[in-house]
Amino acid sequence: MGGLALVVPMLIMAIHPLREKTLITASLAVFLFALGLAWKSSAQRQEILAVTAAYAAVMVVFVGISGP
């Protein structure tokens, strides 16, 4: 499941890279990742925030490399 959280958004951003599509994909992926983590995990709030921030940082890298 964790691998799909990285691979699926990356593939969406790599196919026909448009800036708007890339930003929307990254934003939606981070939101769904945080929502899923909060719903399925017993982690504390600060742990969820830290993991989501790390995931968002990875998504920002994908946005930077997949843009035109």
C-alpha positions as CSV (number, residue, x, y, z in Angstrom):
1,M,0.0,0.0,0.0
2,G,2.8,2.4,0.9
3,G,4.5,1.8,-2.5
4,L,1.3,2.6,-4.4
5,A,1.0,5.9,-2.5
6,L,4.2,7.0,-4.3
7,V,4.0,5.2,-7.6
8,V,0.5,6.0,-8.6
9,P,0.8,9.8,-8.3
10,M,4.2,9.7,-9.9
11,L,2.8,7.9,-12.9
12,I,-0.1,10.3,-13.2
13,M,2.3,13.2,-13.1
14,A,4.6,11.6,-15.7
15,I,1.9,11.0,-18.3
16,H,1.4,14.2,-20.2
17,P,3.0,16.5,-17.7
18,L,1.1,19.7,-17.3
19,R,1.8,22.1,-14.4
20,E,-1.9,22.2,-13.3
21,K,-2.4,18.5,-13.4
22,T,0.9,17.9,-11.5
23,L,-0.1,20.3,-8.7
24,I,-3.6,19.0,-8.4
25,T,-2.3,15.4,-8.3
26,A,0.3,16.1,-5.7
27,S,-2.2,18.1,-3.5
28,L,-4.9,15.3,-3.8
29,A,-2.3,12.6,-3.1
30,V,-1.1,14.4,0.1
31,F,-4.6,15.0,1.3
32,L,-5.7,11.4,0.7
33,F,-2.5,10.1,2.3
34,A,-3.1,12.2,5.4
35,L,-6.7,11.2,5.6
36,G,-5.9,7.5,5.2
37,L,-3.2,7.7,7.8
38,A,-5.4,9.4,10.3
39,W,-8.2,7.0,9.7
40,K,-6.3,3.7,9.7
41,S,-3.5,4.5,12.1
42,S,-3.3,4.7,15.8
43,A,-0.5,7.2,15.6
44,Q,-0.6,10.5,17.6
45,R,-1.4,13.7,15.8
46,Q,2.2,15.0,15.7
47,E,3.4,11.7,14.2
48,I,0.7,11.9,11.5
49,L,1.8,15.5,10.8
50,A,5.4,14.5,10.6
51,V,4.8,11.6,8.2
52,T,2.5,13.7,6.0
53,A,5.1,16.4,5.8
54,A,7.7,14.0,4.7
55,Y,5.3,12.6,2.1
56,A,4.5,16.1,0.9
57,A,8.2,16.8,0.5
58,V,8.5,13.8,-1.8
59,M,5.5,15.0,-3.8
60,V,7.2,18.4,-4.2
61,V,10.2,16.7,-5.7
62,F,8.0,14.9,-8.2
63,V,6.3,18.2,-9.0
64,G,9.7,19.8,-9.6
65,I,11.0,17.1,-11.9
66,S,7.8,16.4,-13.9
67,G,7.0,20.0,-14.9
68,P,7.6,21.3,-18.4
